[in-house]
């Protein structure tokens, strides 16, 4: 019977690398996949971005992506607060995301009025 053990060492990700990646992807989300704000169409993350067709954005199942965005913001808020970092921008985005939910709900009620 032959048994071989290989020990492979490599660099694993560390907290600093993961933090840098988080803020990079967070920047891309806010700047490339949505517009943050209280107005119609704002604070709704897009599902896809197509660079080949005039930088178009596509929204599908918007409420699901909005729910995921809320989860990210809530987690970000708690982590920032726990570490004594500023939370104003995160709170503003949370407010706008909640406004977007209310806006979608009101629009759905108008669209589905009279339907069972």
ABEGO torsion letter per residue (X at the ends): XBBBBBBBBBBBBBAAAAAAAAAAAAAAAAAAABBBEABBGBGBBBABBBAABGGBBBBBGAAAAAAAAAAAAAAAAAAAAAAGBBAAAAAAAAAAAAAAAAAAAAAAAAAABGBX
